[in-house]
Amino acid sequence: MLQRINELEQQRFNFLINKEYDAFAELCDPELRYVHSSGKIDDLDSYLKKLKLGYYNYQDIRFEIDKVIDMGNYVMATGDLYLQLLADNEPLSLQNRAVSIWRKQGDTYKFLMYQGTAF
């Protein structure tokens, strides 16, 4: 399970870094909740809008997963996330303790939730 979630997370990051936002949206659950380390919350539509308008411009993302928990219809990953990005054209370097949740849909997984807390 750890390998599968690592692959999905890397795919998610590659889509964000390469600005493949339609492919990113396909990876997401329609009920996506993205809780930023600032405390701001985006749903799928608001997050995609910010991405497409260039508000978030990701340069590098690395997620060091320390635990994956299979919860039946959901899989939760926890670990440390390191980000380099521009947010509203301001450079940011973030280090977060992170939780991501993926919802199982048949043989696939959809990115359902993220929450990062700065450390």
Secondary structure, 3 states (H helix, E strand, C coil): CHHHHHHHHHHHHHHHHCCCHHHHHHHEEEEEEEECCCCCEEEHHHHHHHHHCCCEEEEEEEEEEEEEEECCCEEEEEEEEEEEEEECCEEEEEEEEEEEEEEEECCEEEEEEEEEEEC
